[in-house]
Amino acid sequence: METSQQLTDKARELQARIAPQIEEARKNLSDLNTRISTYVRQNPGTSLLAALAAGFLIAKIASRRW
Amino acid sequence: MPETTQSTQSNGTGNGADHRGLGERVDHINQSAQELWNEAQGAVTQLRETLDLQGRVDRHPYGMLLAAAGVGYVLGGGLFSRFTGSLVRLGFRVAALPFVKQELLNIAKGALQNAGGRRDAGQTAAAPVEPPKTV
């Protein structure tokens, strides 16, 4: 019984410690998503050209013989 | 002297006509260039309206970025590379995973049913047979 109680306490403590970090990470990701979407919508040409160039570079690197 | 005057006048008239001709040509070229510029602008505007890039980016920003990266990848010659082959193989495996899982589950279920059936049959065979009652 004591061991089970200890385990429960530890799990609660761990959850209390991790939950704020998860919430913060979620907020950060949401913020990043909003910023990226806004930038892409405001500068579609630049974003699409950058993506095109990135794809081109990845293809060049991937098709290189090692 | 009259000859000189006449020749001067004729020269002057010729130069004026040349100038006028040149000016008209320049005007014509200018007009053509202006028309060409207007047509090019119209074509670009029409293309932009047809593609509706702004609208598409507004609706699906990440999808458009991925599409642009894909176009860049193809243009970069990465389509027939080993990396693409690996990606395609990985994609097929991931796509086939649910079917394989279902098949494995069916096989396991069948095996369990067979094992259960055999166990029942074994128990029935091992059960003592009652001797026929004699009257």
N, CA and C atoms of all chains as a GROMACS GRO file, in nm:
protein
  603
    1MET      N    1   0.083  -0.121   0.000
    1MET     CA    2   0.000   0.000   0.000
    1MET      C    3   0.086   0.125   0.000
    2GLU      N    4   0.193   0.121   0.083
    2GLU     CA    5   0.281   0.239   0.091
    2GLU      C    6   0.351   0.264  -0.042
    3THR      N    7   0.395   0.152  -0.100
    3THR     CA    8   0.465   0.166  -0.228
    3THR      C    9   0.372   0.225  -0.334
    4SER      N   10   0.251   0.180  -0.333
    4SER     CA   11   0.155   0.231  -0.432
    4SER      C   12   0.127   0.378  -0.408
    5GLN      N   13   0.118   0.412  -0.281
    5GLN     CA   14   0.094   0.554  -0.247
    5GLN      C   15   0.213   0.640  -0.292
    6GLN      N   16   0.335   0.585  -0.268
    6GLN     CA   17   0.456   0.659  -0.310
    6GLN      C   18   0.459   0.678  -0.460
    7LEU      N   19   0.423   0.570  -0.530
    7LEU     CA   20   0.423   0.578  -0.676
    7LEU      C   21   0.322   0.683  -0.726
    8THR      N   22   0.206   0.683  -0.663
    8THR     CA   23   0.104   0.781  -0.701
    8THR      C   24   0.152   0.923  -0.675
    9ASP      N   25   0.214   0.939  -0.559
    9ASP     CA   26   0.265   1.073  -0.525
    9ASP      C   27   0.370   1.118  -0.626
   10LYS      N   28   0.460   1.022  -0.661
   10LYS     CA   29   0.567   1.057  -0.755
   10LYS      C   30   0.509   1.093  -0.890
   11ALA      N   31   0.409   1.016  -0.933
   11ALA     CA   32   0.347   1.044  -1.063
   11ALA      C   33   0.281   1.181  -1.063
   12ARG      N   34   0.214   1.214  -0.951
   12ARG     CA   35   0.150   1.346  -0.943
   12ARG      C   36   0.253   1.458  -0.945
   13GLU      N   37   0.362   1.434  -0.872
   13GLU     CA   38   0.469   1.534  -0.866
   13GLU      C   39   0.529   1.556  -1.004
   14LEU      N   40   0.552   1.442  -1.072
   14LEU     CA   41   0.609   1.449  -1.208
   14LEU      C   42   0.515   1.523  -1.302
   15GLN      N   43   0.388   1.492  -1.289
   15GLN     CA   44   0.289   1.558  -1.375
   15GLN      C   45   0.285   1.708  -1.347
   16ALA      N   46   0.291   1.742  -1.217
   16ALA     CA   47   0.287   1.884  -1.179
   16ALA      C   48   0.410   1.957  -1.231
   17ARG      N   49   0.523   1.883  -1.238
   17ARG     CA   50   0.646   1.947  -1.285
   17ARG      C   51   0.647   1.960  -1.438
   18ILE      N   52   0.595   1.858  -1.506
   18ILE     CA   53   0.604   1.856  -1.652
   18ILE      C   54   0.493   1.935  -1.719
   19ALA      N   55   0.376   1.937  -1.658
   19ALA     CA   56   0.259   1.999  -1.722
   19ALA      C   57   0.283   2.144  -1.766
   20PRO      N   58   0.342   2.229  -1.679
   20PRO     CA   59   0.367   2.367  -1.724
   20PRO      C   60   0.462   2.375  -1.843
   21GLN      N   61   0.562   2.283  -1.844
   21GLN     CA   62   0.658   2.284  -1.956
   21GLN      C   63   0.589   2.245  -2.086
   22ILE      N   64   0.502   2.144  -2.076
   22ILE     CA   65   0.429   2.102  -2.196
   22ILE      C   66   0.339   2.215  -2.245
   23GLU      N   67   0.276   2.281  -2.150
   23GLU     CA   68   0.186   2.391  -2.186
   23GLU      C   69   0.265   2.504  -2.253
   24GLU      N   70   0.384   2.531  -2.200
   24GLU     CA   71   0.467   2.637  -2.257
   24GLU      C   72   0.513   2.601  -2.398
   25ALA      N   73   0.554   2.474  -2.413
   25ALA     CA   74   0.596   2.428  -2.546
   25ALA      C   75   0.482   2.438  -2.646
   26ARG      N   76   0.361   2.402  -2.598
   26ARG     CA   77   0.244   2.410  -2.686
   26ARG      C   78   0.219   2.554  -2.730
   27LYS      N   79   0.231   2.646  -2.631
   27LYS     CA   80   0.210   2.788  -2.662
   27LYS      C   81   0.315   2.837  -2.762
   28ASN      N   82   0.441   2.795  -2.738
   28ASN     CA   83   0.550   2.839  -2.828
   28ASN      C   84   0.526   2.789  -2.970
   29LEU      N   85   0.485   2.662  -2.980
   29LEU     CA   86   0.460   2.605  -3.113
   29LEU      C   87   0.345   2.677  -3.182
   30SER      N   88   0.242   2.706  -3.105
   30SER     CA   89   0.126   2.776  -3.162
   30SER      C   90   0.167   2.915  -3.210
   31ASP      N   91   0.249   2.980  -3.128
   31ASP     CA   92   0.297   3.114  -3.165
   31ASP      C   93   0.381   3.109  -3.293
   32LEU      N   94   0.470   3.008  -3.300
   32LEU     CA   95   0.555   2.991  -3.419
   32LEU      C   96   0.470   2.966  -3.543
   33ASN      N   97   0.370   2.882  -3.526
   33ASN     CA   98   0.280   2.851  -3.638
   33ASN      C   99   0.211   2.978  -3.687
   34THR      N  100   0.163   3.060  -3.592
   34THR     CA  101   0.095   3.184  -3.630
   34THR      C  102   0.191   3.278  -3.703
   35ARG      N  103   0.314   3.287  -3.649
   35ARG     CA  104   0.411   3.379  -3.713
   35ARG      C  105   0.446   3.334  -3.854
   36ILE      N  106   0.470   3.201  -3.869
   36ILE     CA  107   0.507   3.150  -4.002
   36ILE      C  108   0.391   3.171  -4.101
   37SER      N  109   0.271   3.138  -4.056
   37SER     CA  110   0.154   3.153  -4.146
   37SER      C  111   0.137   3.299  -4.187
   38THR      N  112   0.151   3.390  -4.089
   38THR     CA  113   0.134   3.532  -4.120
   38THR      C  114   0.240   3.579  -4.218
   39TYR      N  115   0.364   3.536  -4.195
   39TYR     CA  116   0.473   3.579  -4.284
   39TYR      C  117   0.448   3.529  -4.426
   40VAL      N  118   0.409   3.400  -4.436
   40VAL     CA  119   0.386   3.342  -4.568
   40VAL      C  120   0.272   3.413  -4.639
   41ARG      N  121   0.166   3.447  -4.563
   41ARG     CA  122   0.052   3.516  -4.626
   41ARG      C  123   0.088   3.658  -4.667
   42GLN      N  124   0.174   3.722  -4.588
   42GLN     CA  125   0.212   3.860  -4.623
   42GLN      C  126   0.315   3.866  -4.735
   43ASN      N  127   0.404   3.765  -4.742
   43ASN     CA  128   0.508   3.762  -4.847
   43ASN      C  129   0.502   3.630  -4.923
   44PRO      N  130   0.400   3.610  -5.003
   44PRO     CA  131   0.387   3.480  -5.071
   44PRO      C  132   0.500   3.454  -5.171
   45GLY      N  133   0.538   3.558  -5.246
   45GLY     CA  134   0.643   3.539  -5.347
   45GLY      C  135   0.775   3.498  -5.285
   46THR      N  136   0.815   3.572  -5.182
   46THR     CA  137   0.943   3.542  -5.116
   46THR      C  138   0.940   3.401  -5.056
   47SER      N  139   0.828   3.368  -4.991
   47SER     CA  140   0.820   3.238  -4.924
   47SER      C  141   0.825   3.125  -5.025
   48LEU      N  142   0.750   3.142  -5.133
   48LEU     CA  143   0.747   3.034  -5.232
   48LEU      C  144   0.882   3.019  -5.301
   49LEU      N  145   0.946   3.133  -5.327
   49LEU     CA  146   1.080   3.126  -5.389
   49LEU      C  147   1.179   3.059  -5.295
   50ALA      N  148   1.169   3.093  -5.166
   50ALA     CA  149   1.260   3.032  -5.068
   50ALA      C  150   1.236   2.882  -5.060
   51ALA      N  151   1.109   2.841  -5.062
   51ALA     CA  152   1.078   2.697  -5.058
   51ALA      C  153   1.129   2.627  -5.184
   52LEU      N  154   1.113   2.694  -5.298
   52LEU     CA  155   1.161   2.640  -5.425
   52LEU      C  156   1.312   2.621  -5.420
   53ALA      N  157   1.381   2.722  -5.369
   53ALA     CA  158   1.528   2.714  -5.360
   53ALA      C  159   1.569   2.605  -5.262
   54ALA      N  160   1.494   2.592  -5.153
   54ALA     CA  161   1.527   2.488  -5.054
   54ALA      C  162   1.511   2.350  -5.118
   55GLY      N  163   1.400   2.331  -5.190
   55GLY     CA  164   1.379   2.202  -5.257
   55GLY      C  165   1.488   2.173  -5.359
   56PHE      N  166   1.526   2.276  -5.432
   56PHE     CA  167   1.631   2.262  -5.533
   56PHE      C  168   1.763   2.219  -5.466
   57LEU      N  169   1.797   2.286  -5.356
   57LEU     CA  170   1.922   2.255  -5.286
   57LEU      C  171   1.919   2.113  -5.229
   58ILE      N  172   1.805   2.076  -5.171
   58ILE     CA  173   1.792   1.941  -5.115
   58ILE      C  174   1.810   1.837  -5.226
   59ALA      N  175   1.750   1.865  -5.342
   59ALA     CA  176   1.764   1.772  -5.455
   59ALA      C  177   1.910   1.762  -5.499
   60LYS      N  178   1.978   1.876  -5.503
   60LYS     CA  179   2.119   1.875  -5.545
   60LYS      C  180   2.203   1.795  -5.447
   61ILE      N  181   2.177   1.815  -5.317
   61ILE     CA  182   2.254   1.743  -5.215
   61ILE      C  183   2.220   1.594  -5.219
   62ALA      N  184   2.092   1.564  -5.238
   62ALA     CA  185   2.048   1.424  -5.235
   62ALA      C  186   2.098   1.347  -5.357
   63SER      N  187   2.109   1.416  -5.472
   63SER     CA  188   2.148   1.343  -5.592
   63SER      C  189   2.299   1.338  -5.610
   64ARG      N  190   2.371   1.400  -5.516
   64ARG     CA  191   2.517   1.396  -5.527
   64ARG      C  192   2.566   1.255  -5.494
   65ARG      N  193   2.665   1.208  -5.568
   65ARG     CA  194   2.721   1.075  -5.539
   65ARG      C  195   2.822   1.088  -5.428
   66TRP      N  196   2.803   1.010  -5.321
   66TRP     CA  197   2.892   1.018  -5.205
   66TRP      C  198   3.012   0.927  -5.223
   67MET      N  199   2.442   8.160 -10.869
   67MET     CA  200   2.385   8.184 -10.737
   67MET      C  201   2.248   8.121 -10.719
   68PRO      N  202   2.158   8.131 -10.819
   68PRO     CA  203   2.027   8.067 -10.800
   68PRO      C  204   2.038   7.918 -10.780
   69GLU      N  205   2.133   7.858 -10.852
   69GLU     CA  206   2.150   7.714 -10.835
   69GLU      C  207   2.183   7.679 -10.691
   70THR      N  208   2.274   7.763 -10.632
   70THR     CA  209   2.317   7.738 -10.495
   70THR      C  210   2.199   7.749 -10.401
   71THR      N  211   2.118   7.854 -10.425
   71THR     CA  212   2.002   7.874 -10.339
   71THR      C  213   1.906   7.757 -10.348
   72GLN      N  214   1.886   7.714 -10.474
   72GLN     CA  215   1.793   7.602 -10.497
   72GLN      C  216   1.842   7.476 -10.429
   73SER      N  217   1.975   7.455 -10.447
   73SER     CA  218   2.027   7.333 -10.386
   73SER      C  219   2.016   7.337 -10.235
   74THR      N  220   2.039   7.456 -10.178
   74THR     CA  221   2.028   7.469 -10.032
   74THR      C  222   1.886   7.444  -9.987
   75GLN      N  223   1.790   7.502 -10.066
   75GLN     CA  224   1.650   7.482 -10.030
   75GLN      C  225   1.611   7.336 -10.039
   76SER      N  226   1.656   7.270 -10.148
   76SER     CA  227   1.618   7.131 -10.164
   76SER      C  228   1.678   7.046 -10.052
   77ASN      N  229   1.805   7.081 -10.016
   77ASN     CA  230   1.867   7.007  -9.906
   77ASN      C  231   1.788   7.024  -9.778
   78GLY      N  232   1.745   7.153  -9.757
   78GLY     CA  233   1.671   7.180  -9.633
   78GLY      C  234   1.541   7.104  -9.631
   79THR      N  235   1.474   7.103  -9.742
   79THR     CA  236   1.346   7.030  -9.749
   79THR      C  237   1.367   6.882  -9.723
   80GLY      N  238   1.473   6.825  -9.784
   80GLY     CA  239   1.503   6.683  -9.766
   80GLY      C  240   1.532   6.650  -9.621
   81ASN      N  241   1.611   6.733  -9.555
   81ASN     CA  242   1.644   6.709  -9.414
   81ASN      C  243   1.520   6.712  -9.327
   82GLY      N  244   1.433   6.809  -9.358
   82GLY     CA  245   1.310   6.820  -9.280
   82GLY      C  246   1.226   6.696  -9.295
   83ALA      N  247   1.214   6.646  -9.418
   83ALA     CA  248   1.136   6.524  -9.441
   83ALA      C  249   1.197   6.406  -9.370
   84ASP      N  250   1.331   6.399  -9.377
   84ASP     CA  251   1.401   6.290  -9.307
   84ASP      C  252   1.374   6.296  -9.158
   85HIS      N  253   1.384   6.424  -9.106
   85HIS     CA  254   1.362   6.441  -8.961
   85HIS      C  255   1.224   6.398  -8.924
   86ARG      N  256   1.128   6.443  -9.014
   86ARG     CA  257   0.989   6.407  -8.984
   86ARG      C  258   0.972   6.255  -8.987
   87GLY      N  259   1.036   6.192  -9.090
   87GLY     CA  260   1.026   6.046  -9.101
   87GLY      C  261   1.086   5.976  -8.979
   88LEU      N  262   1.199   6.027  -8.937
   88LEU     CA  263   1.266   5.967  -8.821
   88LEU      C  264   1.182   5.983  -8.695
   89GLY      N  265   1.126   6.105  -8.682
   89GLY     CA  266   1.041   6.130  -8.565
   89GLY      C  267   0.921   6.038  -8.564
   90GLU      N  268   0.861   6.020  -8.682
   90GLU     CA  269   0.745   5.931  -8.688
   90GLU      C  270   0.782   5.789  -8.652
   91ARG      N  271   0.902   5.749  -8.703
   91ARG     CA  272   0.946   5.613  -8.671
   91ARG      C  273   0.967   5.596  -8.521
   92VAL      N  274   1.031   5.697  -8.461
   92VAL     CA  275   1.055   5.690  -8.316
   92VAL      C  276   0.923   5.684  -8.241
   93ASP      N  277   0.828   5.767  -8.287
   93ASP     CA  278   0.696   5.765  -8.224
   93ASP      C  279   0.631   5.628  -8.237
   94HIS      N  280   0.645   5.572  -8.358
   94HIS     CA  281   0.585   5.441  -8.385
   94HIS      C  282   0.648   5.334  -8.294
   95ILE      N  283   0.782   5.339  -8.284
   95ILE     CA  284   0.852   5.242  -8.200
   95ILE      C  285   0.809   5.258  -8.055
   96ASN      N  286   0.799   5.386  -8.015
   96ASN     CA  287   0.758   5.415  -7.878
   96ASN      C  288   0.619   5.360  -7.851
   97GLN      N  289   0.530   5.381  -7.949
   97GLN     CA  290   0.393   5.333  -7.933
   97GLN      C  291   0.389   5.180  -7.927
   98SER      N  292   0.470   5.118  -8.015
   98SER     CA  293   0.474   4.970  -8.015
   98SER      C  294   0.526   4.917  -7.883
   99ALA      N  295   0.632   4.984  -7.833
   99ALA     CA  296   0.688   4.940  -7.705
   99ALA      C  297   0.585   4.954  -7.594
  100GLN      N  298   0.511   5.064  -7.599
  100GLN     CA  299   0.408   5.087  -7.497
  100GLN      C  300   0.300   4.979  -7.505
  101GLU      N  301   0.261   4.946  -7.629
  101GLU     CA  302   0.158   4.842  -7.646
  101GLU      C  303   0.209   4.707  -7.596
  102LEU      N  304   0.335   4.678  -7.630
  102LEU     CA  305   0.393   4.551  -7.586
  102LEU      C  306   0.396   4.544  -7.434
  103TRP      N  307   0.436   4.656  -7.372
  103TRP     CA  308   0.444   4.661  -7.226
  103TRP      C  309   0.306   4.639  -7.164
  104ASN      N  310   0.205   4.705  -7.223
  104ASN     CA  311   0.069   4.689  -7.172
  104ASN      C  312   0.021   4.545  -7.187
  105GLU      N  313   0.053   4.486  -7.303
  105GLU     CA  314   0.011   4.347  -7.325
  105GLU      C  315   0.079   4.253  -7.227
  106ALA      N  316   0.210   4.277  -7.204
  106ALA     CA  317   0.283   4.192  -7.110
  106ALA      C  318   0.224   4.205  -6.970
  107GLN      N  319   0.192   4.329  -6.933
  107GLN     CA  320   0.133   4.350  -6.801
  107GLN      C  321  -0.002   4.280  -6.790
  108GLY      N  322  -0.080   4.289  -6.897
  108GLY     CA  323  -0.211   4.223  -6.898
  108GLY      C  324  -0.196   4.073  -6.887
  109ALA      N  325  -0.097   4.018  -6.959
  109ALA     CA  326  -0.076   3.873  -6.955
  109ALA      C  327  -0.035   3.829  -6.816
  110VAL      N  328   0.055   3.908  -6.753
  110VAL     CA  329   0.099   3.874  -6.618
  110VAL      C  330  -0.018   3.881  -6.521
  111THR      N  331  -0.100   3.984  -6.535
  111THR     CA  332  -0.216   3.998  -6.446
  111THR      C  333  -0.312   3.881  -6.465
  112GLN      N  334  -0.334   3.845  -6.592
  112GLN     CA  335  -0.425   3.734  -6.622
  112GLN      C  336  -0.372   3.602  -6.564
  113LEU      N  337  -0.239   3.583  -6.582
  113LEU     CA  338  -0.177   3.461  -6.529
  113LEU      C  339  -0.191   3.457  -6.377
  114ARG      N  340  -0.170   3.575  -6.315
  114ARG     CA  341  -0.180   3.582  -6.170
  114ARG      C  342  -0.322   3.551  -6.123
  115GLU      N  343  -0.419   3.602  -6.198
  115GLU     CA  344  -0.558   3.576  -6.161
  115GLU      C  345  -0.593   3.430  -6.182
  116THR      N  346  -0.538   3.372  -6.291
  116THR     CA  347  -0.568   3.231  -6.318
  116THR      C  348  -0.508   3.141  -6.212
  117LEU      N  349  -0.381   3.165  -6.179
  117LEU     CA  350  -0.314   3.082  -6.079
  117LEU      C  351  -0.368   3.109  -5.939
  118ASP      N  352  -0.409   3.232  -5.912
  118ASP     CA  353  -0.461   3.274  -5.782
  118ASP      C  354  -0.365   3.234  -5.670
  119LEU      N  355  -0.238   3.268  -5.690
  119LEU     CA  356  -0.137   3.231  -5.592
  119LEU      C  357  -0.166   3.288  -5.455
  120GLN      N  358  -0.205   3.416  -5.453
  120GLN     CA  359  -0.231   3.483  -5.325
  120GLN      C  360  -0.343   3.410  -5.248
  121GLY      N  361  -0.451   3.378  -5.321
  121GLY     CA  362  -0.563   3.309  -5.257
  121GLY      C  363  -0.522   3.172  -5.207
  122ARG      N  364  -0.447   3.101  -5.291
  122ARG     CA  365  -0.405   2.966  -5.251
  122ARG      C  366  -0.315   2.972  -5.128
  123VAL      N  367  -0.222   3.068  -5.127
  123VAL     CA  368  -0.132   3.080  -5.013
  123VAL      C  369  -0.212   3.120  -4.888
  124ASP      N  370  -0.314   3.206  -4.907
  124ASP     CA  371  -0.397   3.244  -4.793
  124ASP      C  372  -0.469   3.123  -4.735
  125ARG      N  373  -0.516   3.036  -4.825
  125ARG     CA  374  -0.594   2.921  -4.777
  125ARG      C  375  -0.505   2.812  -4.721
  126HIS      N  376  -0.398   2.778  -4.792
  126HIS     CA  377  -0.312   2.668  -4.746
  126HIS      C  378  -0.166   2.714  -4.752
  127PRO      N  379  -0.118   2.785  -4.651
  127PRO     CA  380   0.021   2.834  -4.657
  127PRO      C  381   0.125   2.722  -4.654
  128TYR      N  382   0.104   2.623  -4.568
  128TYR     CA  383   0.202   2.514  -4.559
  128TYR      C  384   0.197   2.424  -4.683
  129GLY      N  385   0.077   2.402  -4.733
  129GLY     CA  386   0.064   2.320  -4.853
  129GLY      C  387   0.136   2.383  -4.972
  130MET      N  388   0.121   2.514  -4.984
  130MET     CA  389   0.187   2.583  -5.096
  130MET      C  390   0.339   2.580  -5.080
  131LEU      N  391   0.384   2.594  -4.955
  131LEU     CA  392   0.530   2.587  -4.932
  131LEU      C  393   0.581   2.449  -4.970
  132LEU      N  394   0.507   2.346  -4.929
  132LEU     CA  395   0.549   2.209  -4.963
  132LEU      C  396   0.547   2.187  -5.114
  133ALA      N  397   0.444   2.240  -5.178
  133ALA     CA  398   0.435   2.224  -5.324
  133ALA      C  399   0.553   2.293  -5.392
  134ALA      N  400   0.586   2.414  -5.345
  134ALA     CA  401   0.700   2.487  -5.404
  134ALA      C  402   0.830   2.410  -5.382
  135ALA      N  403   0.844   2.355  -5.261
  135ALA     CA  404   0.966   2.278  -5.233
  135ALA      C  405   0.970   2.154  -5.323
  136GLY      N  406   0.854   2.093  -5.348
  136GLY     CA  407   0.849   1.977  -5.436
  136GLY      C  408   0.888   2.013  -5.578
  137VAL      N  409   0.838   2.126  -5.625
  137VAL     CA  410   0.875   2.170  -5.760
  137VAL      C  411   1.026   2.196  -5.768
  138GLY      N  412   1.079   2.259  -5.664
  138GLY     CA  413   1.224   2.284  -5.659
  138GLY      C  414   1.302   2.153  -5.659
  139TYR      N  415   1.249   2.055  -5.586
  139TYR     CA  416   1.315   1.924  -5.577
  139TYR      C  417   1.320   1.857  -5.715
  140VAL      N  418   1.208   1.864  -5.785
  140VAL     CA  419   1.204   1.804  -5.919
  140VAL      C  420   1.296   1.879  -6.013
  141LEU      N  421   1.293   2.014  -6.006
  141LEU     CA  422   1.379   2.095  -6.093
  141LEU      C  423   1.527   2.070  -6.062
  142GLY      N  424   1.556   2.040  -5.937
  142GLY     CA  425   1.695   2.016  -5.898
  142GLY      C  426   1.745   1.878  -5.939
  143GLY      N  427   1.656   1.797  -5.999
  143GLY     CA  428   1.699   1.666  -6.047
  143GLY      C  429   1.704   1.561  -5.939
  144GLY      N  430   1.626   1.581  -5.836
  144GLY     CA  431   1.629   1.483  -5.727
  144GLY      C  432   1.527   1.373  -5.742
  145LEU      N  433   1.452   1.375  -5.854
  145LEU     CA  434   1.340   1.281  -5.870
  145LEU      C  435   1.391   1.137  -5.881
  146PHE      N  436   1.498   1.116  -5.957
  146PHE     CA  437   1.547   0.980  -5.978
  146PHE      C  438   1.675   0.956  -5.898
  147SER      N  439   1.673   0.994  -5.773
  147SER     CA  440   1.791   0.973  -5.689
  147SER      C  441   1.763   0.862  -5.588
  148ARG      N  442   1.868   0.817  -5.523
  148ARG     CA  443   1.852   0.712  -5.422
  148ARG      C  444   1.766   0.759  -5.307
  149PHE      N  445   1.784   0.888  -5.274
  149PHE     CA  446   1.709   0.946  -5.162
  149PHE      C  447   1.559   0.937  -5.189
  150THR      N  448   1.519   0.967  -5.312
  150THR     CA  449   1.377   0.957  -5.348
  150THR      C  450   1.330   0.812  -5.340
  151GLY      N  451   1.416   0.721  -5.385
  151GLY     CA  452   1.382   0.579  -5.377
  151GLY      C  453   1.358   0.536  -5.234
  152SER      N  454   1.448   0.581  -5.144
  152SER     CA  455   1.432   0.546  -5.003
  152SER      C  456   1.302   0.604  -4.948
  153LEU      N  457   1.275   0.730  -4.986
  153LEU     CA  458   1.152   0.795  -4.937
  153LEU      C  459   1.028   0.722  -4.986
  154VAL      N  460   1.031   0.681  -5.114
  154VAL     CA  461   0.916   0.612  -5.170
  154VAL      C  462   0.897   0.477  -5.102
  155ARG      N  463   1.009   0.405  -5.081
  155ARG     CA  464   0.999   0.275  -5.013
  155ARG      C  465   0.941   0.292  -4.873
  156LEU      N  466   0.992   0.394  -4.802
  156LEU     CA  467   0.943   0.421  -4.667
  156LEU      C  468   0.793   0.454  -4.669
  157GLY      N  469   0.754   0.532  -4.768
  157GLY     CA  470   0.612   0.568  -4.781
  157GLY      C  471   0.526   0.445  -4.805
  158PHE      N  472   0.574   0.354  -4.893
  158PHE     CA  473   0.497   0.233  -4.919
  158PHE      C  474   0.484   0.149  -4.792
  159ARG      N  475   0.595   0.140  -4.716
  159ARG     CA  476   0.590   0.060  -4.594
  159ARG      C  477   0.490   0.118  -4.496
  160VAL      N  478   0.497   0.249  -4.479
  160VAL     CA  479   0.406   0.314  -4.384
  160VAL      C  480   0.261   0.297  -4.430
  161ALA      N  481   0.240   0.307  -4.562
  161ALA     CA  482   0.104   0.293  -4.613
  161ALA      C  483   0.055   0.149  -4.599
  162ALA      N  484   0.148   0.053  -4.610
  162ALA     CA  485   0.107  -0.087  -4.603
  162ALA      C  486   0.093  -0.136  -4.460
  163LEU      N  487   0.139  -0.057  -4.365
  163LEU     CA  488   0.141  -0.100  -4.224
  163LEU      C  489   0.003  -0.142  -4.173
  164PRO      N  490  -0.104  -0.064  -4.195
  164PRO     CA  491  -0.235  -0.105  -4.144
  164PRO      C  492  -0.282  -0.238  -4.202
  165PHE      N  493  -0.256  -0.260  -4.335
  165PHE     CA  494  -0.299  -0.386  -4.396
  165PHE      C  495  -0.222  -0.504  -4.336
  166VAL      N  496  -0.090  -0.486  -4.320
  166VAL     CA  497  -0.007  -0.593  -4.265
  166VAL      C  498  -0.052  -0.623  -4.123
  167LYS      N  499  -0.084  -0.516  -4.048
  167LYS     CA  500  -0.128  -0.534  -3.910
  167LYS      C  501  -0.258  -0.615  -3.906
  168GLN      N  502  -0.350  -0.580  -3.995
  168GLN     CA  503  -0.477  -0.651  -4.000
  168GLN      C  504  -0.456  -0.797  -4.036
  169GLU      N  505  -0.366  -0.821  -4.135
  169GLU     CA  506  -0.340  -0.959  -4.176
  169GLU      C  507  -0.280  -1.038  -4.062
  170LEU      N  508  -0.184  -0.977  -3.990
  170LEU     CA  509  -0.120  -1.046  -3.878
  170LEU      C  510  -0.223  -1.077  -3.770
  171LEU      N  511  -0.312  -0.981  -3.746
  171LEU     CA  512  -0.415  -1.004  -3.645
  171LEU      C  513  -0.505  -1.120  -3.687
  172ASN      N  514  -0.540  -1.125  -3.816
  172ASN     CA  515  -0.624  -1.235  -3.865
  172ASN      C  516  -0.554  -1.368  -3.849
  173ILE      N  517  -0.424  -1.371  -3.885
  173ILE     CA  518  -0.347  -1.496  -3.873
  173ILE      C  519  -0.342  -1.541  -3.728
  174ALA      N  520  -0.315  -1.443  -3.639
  174ALA     CA  521  -0.305  -1.477  -3.497
  174ALA      C  522  -0.439  -1.528  -3.446
  175LYS      N  523  -0.548  -1.464  -3.492
  175LYS     CA  524  -0.680  -1.508  -3.448
  175LYS      C  525  -0.708  -1.650  -3.496
  176GLY      N  526  -0.673  -1.676  -3.622
  176GLY     CA  527  -0.693  -1.810  -3.678
  176GLY      C  528  -0.612  -1.914  -3.602
  177ALA      N  529  -0.487  -1.880  -3.572
  177ALA     CA  530  -0.401  -1.974  -3.500
  177ALA      C  531  -0.458  -2.002  -3.362
  178LEU      N  532  -0.506  -1.898  -3.295
  178LEU     CA  533  -0.564  -1.917  -3.161
  178LEU      C  534  -0.689  -2.003  -3.168
  179GLN      N  535  -0.770  -1.979  -3.271
  179GLN     CA  536  -0.892  -2.061  -3.284
  179GLN      C  537  -0.857  -2.206  -3.311
  180ASN      N  538  -0.756  -2.228  -3.397
  180ASN     CA  539  -0.712  -2.365  -3.426
  180ASN      C  540  -0.662  -2.433  -3.300
  181ALA      N  541  -0.580  -2.359  -3.223
  181ALA     CA  542  -0.525  -2.417  -3.100
  181ALA      C  543  -0.638  -2.450  -3.003
  182GLY      N  544  -0.734  -2.362  -2.991
  182GLY     CA  545  -0.848  -2.388  -2.902
  182GLY      C  546  -0.927  -2.509  -2.947
  183GLY      N  547  -0.950  -2.522  -3.077
  183GLY     CA  548  -1.023  -2.636  -3.132
  183GLY      C  549  -0.951  -2.766  -3.105
  184ARG      N  550  -0.817  -2.766  -3.122
  184ARG     CA  551  -0.740  -2.889  -3.098
  184ARG      C  552  -0.747  -2.930  -2.952
  185ARG      N  553  -0.736  -2.824  -2.862
  185ARG     CA  554  -0.740  -2.854  -2.720
  185ARG      C  555  -0.875  -2.919  -2.684
  186ASP      N  556  -0.981  -2.864  -2.742
  186ASP     CA  557  -1.114  -2.921  -2.714
  186ASP      C  558  -1.123  -3.064  -2.764
  187ALA      N  559  -1.069  -3.084  -2.884
  187ALA     CA  560  -1.072  -3.219  -2.940
  187ALA      C  561  -0.991  -3.316  -2.856
  188GLY      N  562  -0.876  -3.271  -2.807
  188GLY     CA  563  -0.792  -3.355  -2.722
  188GLY      C  564  -0.864  -3.391  -2.594
  189GLN      N  565  -0.933  -3.294  -2.534
  189GLN     CA  566  -1.004  -3.320  -2.409
  189GLN      C  567  -1.116  -3.420  -2.433
  190THR      N  568  -1.182  -3.404  -2.548
  190THR     CA  569  -1.291  -3.499  -2.577
  190THR      C  570  -1.237  -3.639  -2.597
  191ALA      N  571  -1.121  -3.648  -2.664
  191ALA     CA  572  -1.063  -3.780  -2.687
  191ALA      C  573  -1.013  -3.841  -2.557
  192ALA      N  574  -0.960  -3.759  -2.468
  192ALA     CA  575  -0.904  -3.812  -2.344
  192ALA      C  576  -1.014  -3.845  -2.244
  193ALA      N  577  -1.134  -3.796  -2.263
  193ALA     CA  578  -1.241  -3.822  -2.167
  193ALA      C  579  -1.278  -3.970  -2.169
  194PRO      N  580  -1.303  -4.028  -2.051
  194PRO     CA  581  -1.337  -4.172  -2.048
  194PRO      C  582  -1.470  -4.200  -2.117
  195VAL      N  583  -1.462  -4.305  -2.196
  195VAL     CA  584  -1.581  -4.342  -2.272
  195VAL      C  585  -1.665  -4.437  -2.187
  196GLU      N  586  -1.788  -4.406  -2.171
  196GLU     CA  587  -1.873  -4.492  -2.088
  196GLU      C  588  -1.901  -4.623  -2.160
  197PRO      N  589  -1.890  -4.734  -2.094
  197PRO     CA  590  -1.918  -4.862  -2.162
  197PRO      C  591  -2.067  -4.875  -2.192
  198PRO      N  592  -2.095  -4.940  -2.302
  198PRO     CA  593  -2.236  -4.956  -2.335
  198PRO      C  594  -2.308  -5.043  -2.232
  199LYS      N  595  -2.421  -4.996  -2.196
  199LYS     CA  596  -2.497  -5.069  -2.094
  199LYS      C  597  -2.555  -5.196  -2.154
  200THR      N  598  -2.532  -5.306  -2.081
  200THR     CA  599  -2.590  -5.433  -2.131
  200THR      C  600  -2.720  -5.461  -2.056
  201VAL      N  601  -2.814  -5.503  -2.126
  201VAL     CA  602  -2.944  -5.531  -2.061
  201VAL      C  603  -2.948  -5.676  -2.016
   0.00000   0.00000   0.00000
